[in-house]
Amino acid sequence: MEYSPRRLWTQFGPQAVKFCVVGGTGQIFGSAILYSLTEFLHVYYIYSNWAAAVITQIAAFTGYKY
């Protein structure tokens, strides 16, 4: 069985792009939540980090699922 780049891209390319887009968006989203909670709402940074991680994981799970 030959694994050419074209065959691999056809088989896994769209899924790889989806995972990169969802992961990158989740990283930006999580950083924005962390910064917003800490700087603007004056939430303690450890609690902000926890909340941002939970919200980001929920959003990433939803993005990966759909």
Sequence and secondary structure as in RCSB ss.txt:
>XXXX:A:sequence
MEYSPRRLWTQFGPQAVKFCVVGGTGQIFGSAILYSLTEFLHVYYIYSNWAAAVITQIAAFTGYKY
>XXXX:A:secstr
    HHHHHHHHHHHHHHHHHHHHHHHHHHHHHHHIIIIIS   HHHHHHHHHHHHHHHHHHHHH 
